[in-house]
Amino acid sequence: MTIPTPQDQTIEADIYLFDTLKGGAGYADQVGEQLKEILEETLQWLENCPNRECTHSCQDCLRHYANQYWHEHLDRPLAADLLHY
């Protein structure tokens, strides 16, 4: 993905998708085919946490057991800004 910047320079970003199931289940291929729709839905999800007191992340939006070591780094507004960019 190439992102234009205001100074007529570009920033390149890579997105890596992989299945967490052993041997894969083909989900990464499906995501690649529907990436635009998935990113649009992700943006809506990031901007609308059901917990009105959530400022960065909570159990209602981004935090779960599997990412417990990253909880302090999860930031919904920052992720939404990246998708808007």
N, CA, C and O atoms as CSV, one atom per row, in Angstrom:
chain,resi,resn,atom,element,x,y,z
A,1,MET,N,N,0.855,-1.153,0.000
A,1,MET,CA,C,0.000,0.000,0.000
A,1,MET,C,C,0.905,1.219,0.000
A,1,MET,O,O,1.878,1.248,0.754
A,2,THR,N,N,0.625,2.220,-0.810
A,2,THR,CA,C,1.377,3.462,-0.846
A,2,THR,C,C,0.484,4.586,-0.361
A,2,THR,O,O,-0.652,4.730,-0.814
A,3,ILE,N,N,1.000,5.380,0.563
A,3,ILE,CA,C,0.221,6.455,1.164
A,3,ILE,C,C,0.837,7.789,0.764
A,3,ILE,O,O,2.006,8.026,1.069
A,4,PRO,N,N,0.087,8.683,0.083
A,4,PRO,CA,C,0.644,9.990,-0.263
A,4,PRO,C,C,0.741,10.874,0.977
A,4,PRO,O,O,-0.084,10.772,1.886
A,5,THR,N,N,1.746,11.736,1.011
A,5,THR,CA,C,1.905,12.675,2.114
A,5,THR,C,C,1.751,14.091,1.588
A,5,THR,O,O,1.862,14.310,0.381
A,6,PRO,N,N,1.498,15.062,2.463
A,6,PRO,CA,C,1.323,16.444,2.014
A,6,PRO,C,C,2.542,17.007,1.284
A,6,PRO,O,O,2.393,17.932,0.486
A,7,GLN,N,N,3.723,16.486,1.529
A,7,GLN,CA,C,4.939,16.993,0.896
A,7,GLN,C,C,5.246,16.283,-0.419
A,7,GLN,O,O,6.389,16.302,-0.877
A,8,ASP,N,N,4.255,15.667,-1.024
A,8,ASP,CA,C,4.428,14.925,-2.274
A,8,ASP,C,C,5.449,13.796,-2.159
A,8,ASP,O,O,6.064,13.398,-3.148
A,9,GLN,N,N,5.619,13.297,-0.966
A,9,GLN,CA,C,6.435,12.116,-0.756
A,9,GLN,C,C,5.461,10.977,-0.495
A,9,GLN,O,O,4.263,11.208,-0.333
A,10,THR,N,N,5.948,9.794,-0.454
A,10,THR,CA,C,5.063,8.673,-0.150
A,10,THR,C,C,5.623,7.864,1.009
A,10,THR,O,O,6.829,7.816,1.247
A,11,ILE,N,N,4.723,7.250,1.701
A,11,ILE,CA,C,5.070,6.313,2.759
A,11,ILE,C,C,4.510,4.972,2.318
A,11,ILE,O,O,3.352,4.880,1.914
A,12,GLU,N,N,5.313,3.958,2.394
A,12,GLU,CA,C,4.822,2.637,2.034
A,12,GLU,C,C,4.564,1.831,3.295
A,12,GLU,O,O,5.332,1.881,4.255
A,13,ALA,N,N,3.479,1.097,3.272
A,13,ALA,CA,C,3.116,0.262,4.413
A,13,ALA,C,C,2.764,-1.127,3.910
A,13,ALA,O,O,2.192,-1.284,2.831
A,14,ASP,N,N,3.102,-2.110,4.683
A,14,ASP,CA,C,2.758,-3.491,4.367
A,14,ASP,C,C,1.772,-4.000,5.406
A,14,ASP,O,O,1.873,-3.674,6.589
A,15,ILE,N,N,0.837,-4.787,4.959
A,15,ILE,CA,C,-0.095,-5.451,5.857
A,15,ILE,C,C,0.105,-6.947,5.662
A,15,ILE,O,O,-0.003,-7.461,4.549
A,16,TYR,N,N,0.394,-7.628,6.745
A,16,TYR,CA,C,0.598,-9.071,6.691
A,16,TYR,C,C,-0.595,-9.766,7.334
A,16,TYR,O,O,-0.953,-9.473,8.475
A,17,LEU,N,N,-1.193,-10.667,6.613
A,17,LEU,CA,C,-2.332,-11.430,7.110
A,17,LEU,C,C,-1.959,-12.902,7.143
A,17,LEU,O,O,-1.331,-13.421,6.220
A,18,PHE,N,N,-2.355,-13.561,8.215
A,18,PHE,CA,C,-2.090,-14.992,8.292
A,18,PHE,C,C,-3.177,-15.662,9.108
A,18,PHE,O,O,-3.791,-15.054,9.984
A,19,ASP,N,N,-3.398,-16.922,8.800
A,19,ASP,CA,C,-4.358,-17.723,9.556
A,19,ASP,C,C,-3.686,-18.214,10.829
A,19,ASP,O,O,-2.508,-18.571,10.818
A,20,THR,N,N,-4.422,-18.231,11.909
A,20,THR,CA,C,-3.866,-18.744,13.159
A,20,THR,C,C,-4.075,-20.251,13.304
A,20,THR,O,O,-3.513,-20.873,14.206
A,21,LEU,N,N,-4.869,-20.826,12.432
A,21,LEU,CA,C,-5.073,-22.278,12.482
A,21,LEU,C,C,-3.891,-22.993,11.844
A,21,LEU,O,O,-3.338,-22.529,10.847
A,22,LYS,N,N,-3.516,-24.100,12.412
A,22,LYS,CA,C,-2.409,-24.884,11.873
A,22,LYS,C,C,-2.724,-25.279,10.429
A,22,LYS,O,O,-3.763,-25.881,10.160
A,23,GLY,N,N,-1.838,-24.942,9.516
A,23,GLY,CA,C,-2.058,-25.253,8.110
A,23,GLY,C,C,-2.928,-24.230,7.402
A,23,GLY,O,O,-3.077,-24.280,6.181
A,24,GLY,N,N,-3.505,-23.301,8.159
A,24,GLY,CA,C,-4.346,-22.257,7.570
A,24,GLY,C,C,-5.714,-22.778,7.181
A,24,GLY,O,O,-5.898,-23.970,6.934
A,25,ALA,N,N,-6.657,-21.874,7.132
A,25,ALA,CA,C,-8.021,-22.239,6.744
A,25,ALA,C,C,-8.470,-21.442,5.527
A,25,ALA,O,O,-9.614,-21.561,5.090
A,26,GLY,N,N,-7.572,-20.632,4.982
A,26,GLY,CA,C,-7.922,-19.833,3.816
A,26,GLY,C,C,-8.506,-18.472,4.149
A,26,GLY,O,O,-8.896,-17.726,3.251
A,27,TYR,N,N,-8.571,-18.141,5.440
A,27,TYR,CA,C,-9.162,-16.860,5.823
A,27,TYR,C,C,-8.349,-15.673,5.308
A,27,TYR,O,O,-8.926,-14.660,4.912
A,28,ALA,N,N,-7.028,-15.781,5.307
A,28,ALA,CA,C,-6.189,-14.676,4.846
A,28,ALA,C,C,-6.482,-14.351,3.383
A,28,ALA,O,O,-6.514,-13.178,3.009
A,29,ASP,N,N,-6.692,-15.358,2.559
A,29,ASP,CA,C,-7.045,-15.122,1.157
A,29,ASP,C,C,-8.379,-14.393,1.047
A,29,ASP,O,O,-8.524,-13.471,0.244
A,30,GLN,N,N,-9.346,-14.805,1.850
A,30,GLN,CA,C,-10.664,-14.164,1.822
A,30,GLN,C,C,-10.574,-12.707,2.253
A,30,GLN,O,O,-11.227,-11.844,1.666
A,31,VAL,N,N,-9.775,-12.429,3.269
A,31,VAL,CA,C,-9.614,-11.051,3.739
A,31,VAL,C,C,-9.013,-10.194,2.638
A,31,VAL,O,O,-9.456,-9.067,2.416
A,32,GLY,N,N,-8.014,-10.714,1.951
A,32,GLY,CA,C,-7.387,-9.963,0.868
A,32,GLY,C,C,-8.375,-9.572,-0.214
A,32,GLY,O,O,-8.275,-8.490,-0.792
A,33,GLU,N,N,-9.318,-10.441,-0.485
A,33,GLU,CA,C,-10.322,-10.169,-1.516
A,33,GLU,C,C,-11.354,-9.140,-1.060
A,33,GLU,O,O,-11.982,-8.485,-1.892
A,34,GLN,N,N,-11.533,-8.992,0.242
A,34,GLN,CA,C,-12.557,-8.092,0.780
A,34,GLN,C,C,-11.944,-7.007,1.663
A,34,GLN,O,O,-12.607,-6.506,2.570
A,35,LEU,N,N,-10.694,-6.639,1.411
A,35,LEU,CA,C,-9.961,-5.748,2.304
A,35,LEU,C,C,-10.639,-4.395,2.502
A,35,LEU,O,O,-10.719,-3.911,3.631
A,36,LYS,N,N,-11.123,-3.781,1.440
A,36,LYS,CA,C,-11.748,-2.462,1.572
A,36,LYS,C,C,-12.950,-2.514,2.519
A,36,LYS,O,O,-13.074,-1.671,3.407
A,37,GLU,N,N,-13.815,-3.479,2.337
A,37,GLU,CA,C,-14.996,-3.604,3.192
A,37,GLU,C,C,-14.601,-3.891,4.640
A,37,GLU,O,O,-15.208,-3.364,5.572
A,38,ILE,N,N,-13.594,-4.719,4.819
A,38,ILE,CA,C,-13.145,-5.062,6.167
A,38,ILE,C,C,-12.564,-3.838,6.865
A,38,ILE,O,O,-12.833,-3.616,8.046
A,39,LEU,N,N,-11.773,-3.044,6.155
A,39,LEU,CA,C,-11.198,-1.839,6.759
A,39,LEU,C,C,-12.273,-0.813,7.093
A,39,LEU,O,O,-12.182,-0.139,8.119
A,40,GLU,N,N,-13.288,-0.684,6.245
A,40,GLU,CA,C,-14.391,0.242,6.535
A,40,GLU,C,C,-15.153,-0.195,7.784
A,40,GLU,O,O,-15.489,0.635,8.628
A,41,GLU,N,N,-15.425,-1.492,7.905
A,41,GLU,CA,C,-16.129,-1.999,9.084
A,41,GLU,C,C,-15.255,-1.887,10.335
A,41,GLU,O,O,-15.748,-1.593,11.424
A,42,THR,N,N,-13.961,-2.123,10.166
A,42,THR,CA,C,-13.029,-1.982,11.286
A,42,THR,C,C,-13.020,-0.551,11.796
A,42,THR,O,O,-13.006,-0.325,13.006
A,43,LEU,N,N,-13.027,0.412,10.894
A,43,LEU,CA,C,-13.055,1.822,11.289
A,43,LEU,C,C,-14.312,2.132,12.091
A,43,LEU,O,O,-14.239,2.814,13.113
A,44,GLN,N,N,-15.452,1.645,11.645
A,44,GLN,CA,C,-16.696,1.866,12.388
A,44,GLN,C,C,-16.604,1.263,13.786
A,44,GLN,O,O,-17.055,1.866,14.760
A,45,TRP,N,N,-16.031,0.098,13.878
A,45,TRP,CA,C,-15.880,-0.594,15.152
A,45,TRP,C,C,-14.936,0.170,16.075
A,45,TRP,O,O,-15.208,0.305,17.268
A,46,LEU,N,N,-13.816,0.675,15.522
A,46,LEU,CA,C,-12.851,1.427,16.322
A,46,LEU,C,C,-13.438,2.732,16.847
A,46,LEU,O,O,-13.104,3.165,17.950
A,47,GLU,N,N,-14.296,3.349,16.075
A,47,GLU,CA,C,-14.852,4.648,16.459
A,47,GLU,C,C,-16.101,4.540,17.331
A,47,GLU,O,O,-16.615,5.559,17.792
A,48,ASN,N,N,-16.591,3.341,17.561
A,48,ASN,CA,C,-17.851,3.188,18.291
A,48,ASN,C,C,-17.789,2.113,19.364
A,48,ASN,O,O,-18.577,1.167,19.341
A,49,CYS,N,N,-16.869,2.248,20.297
A,49,CYS,CA,C,-16.813,1.299,21.414
A,49,CYS,C,C,-18.091,1.448,22.231
A,49,CYS,O,O,-18.498,2.574,22.518
A,50,PRO,N,N,-18.736,0.349,22.616
A,50,PRO,CA,C,-19.975,0.447,23.397
A,50,PRO,C,C,-19.767,1.007,24.803
A,50,PRO,O,O,-20.721,1.466,25.432
A,51,ASN,N,N,-18.543,0.974,25.298
A,51,ASN,CA,C,-18.237,1.506,26.625
A,51,ASN,C,C,-17.924,2.996,26.497
A,51,ASN,O,O,-16.858,3.363,26.002
A,52,ARG,N,N,-18.829,3.843,26.930
A,52,ARG,CA,C,-18.670,5.298,26.796
A,52,ARG,C,C,-17.490,5.852,27.587
A,52,ARG,O,O,-17.024,6.956,27.302
A,53,GLU,N,N,-16.999,5.107,28.574
A,53,GLU,CA,C,-15.870,5.571,29.379
A,53,GLU,C,C,-14.521,5.140,28.795
A,53,GLU,O,O,-13.474,5.519,29.320
A,54,CYS,N,N,-14.535,4.368,27.736
A,54,CYS,CA,C,-13.305,3.865,27.115
A,54,CYS,C,C,-12.619,4.990,26.341
A,54,CYS,O,O,-13.223,5.611,25.466
A,55,THR,N,N,-11.358,5.244,26.668
A,55,THR,CA,C,-10.607,6.273,25.956
A,55,THR,C,C,-9.603,5.690,24.970
A,55,THR,O,O,-9.315,6.308,23.945
A,56,HIS,N,N,-9.068,4.504,25.266
A,56,HIS,CA,C,-8.077,3.890,24.383
A,56,HIS,C,C,-8.396,2.435,24.044
A,56,HIS,O,O,-8.362,2.041,22.878
A,57,SER,N,N,-8.701,1.653,25.050
A,57,SER,CA,C,-9.093,0.258,24.830
A,57,SER,C,C,-9.707,-0.280,26.113
A,57,SER,O,O,-9.413,0.197,27.209
A,58,CYS,N,N,-10.560,-1.275,25.957
A,58,CYS,CA,C,-11.206,-1.894,27.115
A,58,CYS,C,C,-11.643,-3.309,26.732
A,58,CYS,O,O,-11.432,-3.748,25.602
A,59,GLN,N,N,-12.248,-4.010,27.678
A,59,GLN,CA,C,-12.722,-5.374,27.434
A,59,GLN,C,C,-13.874,-5.411,26.429
A,59,GLN,O,O,-14.145,-6.460,25.844
A,60,ASP,N,N,-14.551,-4.286,26.224
A,60,ASP,CA,C,-15.670,-4.243,25.281
A,60,ASP,C,C,-15.229,-4.033,23.836
A,60,ASP,O,O,-16.015,-4.241,22.911
A,61,CYS,N,N,-13.973,-3.620,23.637
A,61,CYS,CA,C,-13.557,-3.360,22.253
A,61,CYS,C,C,-12.312,-4.171,21.866
A,61,CYS,O,O,-12.433,-5.150,21.128
A,62,LEU,N,N,-11.147,-3.799,22.334
A,62,LEU,CA,C,-9.918,-4.416,21.844
A,62,LEU,C,C,-9.271,-5.436,22.771
A,62,LEU,O,O,-8.555,-6.324,22.309
A,63,ARG,N,N,-9.509,-5.320,24.047
A,63,ARG,CA,C,-8.794,-6.178,24.995
A,63,ARG,C,C,-9.440,-7.554,25.147
A,63,ARG,O,O,-10.653,-7.675,25.317
A,64,HIS,N,N,-8.606,-8.578,25.080
A,64,HIS,CA,C,-9.051,-9.934,25.389
A,64,HIS,C,C,-7.849,-10.725,25.898
A,64,HIS,O,O,-6.718,-10.237,25.883
A,65,TYR,N,N,-8.102,-11.916,26.334
A,65,TYR,CA,C,-7.059,-12.725,26.970
A,65,TYR,C,C,-5.845,-12.920,26.064
A,65,TYR,O,O,-4.710,-12.846,26.534
A,66,ALA,N,N,-6.063,-13.163,24.794
A,66,ALA,CA,C,-4.959,-13.473,23.881
A,66,ALA,C,C,-4.001,-12.302,23.677
A,66,ALA,O,O,-2.845,-12.514,23.313
A,67,ASN,N,N,-4.464,-11.061,23.907
A,67,ASN,CA,C,-3.563,-9.916,23.725
A,67,ASN,C,C,-3.263,-9.211,25.051
A,67,ASN,O,O,-2.923,-8.028,25.064
A,68,GLN,N,N,-3.389,-9.932,26.153
A,68,GLN,CA,C,-3.248,-9.335,27.481
A,68,GLN,C,C,-1.911,-8.637,27.694
A,68,GLN,O,O,-1.846,-7.669,28.452
A,69,TYR,N,N,-0.858,-9.093,27.057
A,69,TYR,CA,C,0.456,-8.465,27.239
A,69,TYR,C,C,0.586,-7.165,26.449
A,69,TYR,O,O,1.566,-6.439,26.619
A,70,TRP,N,N,-0.369,-6.865,25.602
A,70,TRP,CA,C,-0.344,-5.652,24.779
A,70,TRP,C,C,-1.388,-4.627,25.204
A,70,TRP,O,O,-1.474,-3.560,24.596
A,71,HIS,N,N,-2.173,-4.917,26.221
A,71,HIS,CA,C,-3.278,-4.035,26.614
A,71,HIS,C,C,-2.857,-2.575,26.757
A,71,HIS,O,O,-3.569,-1.690,26.283
A,72,GLU,N,N,-1.735,-2.303,27.390
A,72,GLU,CA,C,-1.327,-0.912,27.604
A,72,GLU,C,C,-0.952,-0.201,26.300
A,72,GLU,O,O,-0.869,1.026,26.269
A,73,HIS,N,N,-0.728,-0.948,25.243
A,73,HIS,CA,C,-0.340,-0.357,23.960
A,73,HIS,C,C,-1.513,-0.197,22.989
A,73,HIS,O,O,-1.378,0.482,21.971
A,74,LEU,N,N,-2.644,-0.804,23.285
A,74,LEU,CA,C,-3.797,-0.752,22.384
A,74,LEU,C,C,-4.437,0.629,22.445
A,74,LEU,O,O,-4.720,1.146,23.526
A,75,ASP,N,N,-4.661,1.220,21.280
A,75,ASP,CA,C,-5.146,2.602,21.217
A,75,ASP,C,C,-6.137,2.741,20.059
A,75,ASP,O,O,-5.731,2.896,18.907
A,76,ARG,N,N,-7.427,2.685,20.364
A,76,ARG,CA,C,-8.471,2.786,19.330
A,76,ARG,C,C,-8.377,4.081,18.530
A,76,ARG,O,O,-8.393,4.025,17.300
A,77,PRO,N,N,-8.280,5.255,19.178
A,77,PRO,CA,C,-8.220,6.501,18.400
A,77,PRO,C,C,-7.019,6.544,17.451
A,77,PRO,O,O,-7.135,7.033,16.327
A,78,LEU,N,N,-5.886,6.044,17.890
A,78,LEU,CA,C,-4.706,6.026,17.032
A,78,LEU,C,C,-4.918,5.100,15.833
A,78,LEU,O,O,-4.557,5.444,14.707
A,79,ALA,N,N,-5.498,3.937,16.074
A,79,ALA,CA,C,-5.776,3.000,14.983
A,79,ALA,C,C,-6.771,3.603,13.996
A,79,ALA,O,O,-6.618,3.439,12.785
A,80,ALA,N,N,-7.787,4.299,14.503
A,80,ALA,CA,C,-8.769,4.945,13.621
A,80,ALA,C,C,-8.101,6.040,12.797
A,80,ALA,O,O,-8.379,6.176,11.606
A,81,ASP,N,N,-7.222,6.820,13.422
A,81,ASP,CA,C,-6.491,7.860,12.685
A,81,ASP,C,C,-5.674,7.253,11.555
A,81,ASP,O,O,-5.612,7.813,10.461
A,82,LEU,N,N,-5.053,6.119,11.814
A,82,LEU,CA,C,-4.268,5.442,10.781
A,82,LEU,C,C,-5.159,5.033,9.611
A,82,LEU,O,O,-4.771,5.196,8.454
A,83,LEU,N,N,-6.340,4.507,9.896
A,83,LEU,CA,C,-7.249,4.109,8.817
A,83,LEU,C,C,-7.783,5.321,8.058
A,83,LEU,O,O,-8.020,5.236,6.853
A,84,HIS,N,N,-7.973,6.429,8.736
A,84,HIS,CA,C,-8.407,7.654,8.049
A,84,HIS,C,C,-7.308,8.211,7.152
A,84,HIS,O,O,-7.591,8.826,6.124
A,85,TYR,N,N,-6.070,7.997,7.538
A,85,TYR,CA,C,-4.936,8.540,6.798
A,85,TYR,C,C,-4.879,7.951,5.421
A,85,TYR,O,O,-3.987,8.288,4.642
